[in-house]
Amino acid sequence: MLEIVTTFLRKYELACIKDDIASAASAFAENFFYSDGTTARMLPQAAISAASAQRRAAMEKGGFGPSRLQQIDVFPLDARYAWAATVWSSTPDARSGERQPLLLRATYLVEVREADVRIVAYLSHTNFAEALAKATEKTE
């Protein structure tokens, strides 16, 4: 299970890096649970497509490249489910000066059914808007 979930998340990462929104969205169940600390709700798979495009545009505007998986910790729950705690890192581009990478933490509940692997719950531990604003603020 560890290898299956890690490989699945690496494929998801690659789809995100390539800005392949359709492939990235297909990593999620048709309907999945989402929580970011301010809300908790069920969302359709299409919601991840819209959010991914908006996030990518905001990161580019803020001077950051695509996010890459810096860390994956997989915790099997049973033969069908695993938690995957992740840290995503986005490096500032050359025009951004000497800023630190933007770190985003998320945990996924991943369902493994034979060859079909899907994210059924997505818990964002970092408020993206606040983290991006902090990372892009000017220091005097």
PyMOL commands that set and color helices and strands:
alter all, ss='L'
color gray80, all
select helices_A, chain A and resi 2-17+21-25+45-61+94-96+128-136
alter helices_A, ss='H'
color red, helices_A
select strands_A, chain A and resi 28-35+40-44+68-76+81-90+102-113+116-124
alter strands_A, ss='S'
color yellow, strands_A
deselect
rebuild
show_as cartoon
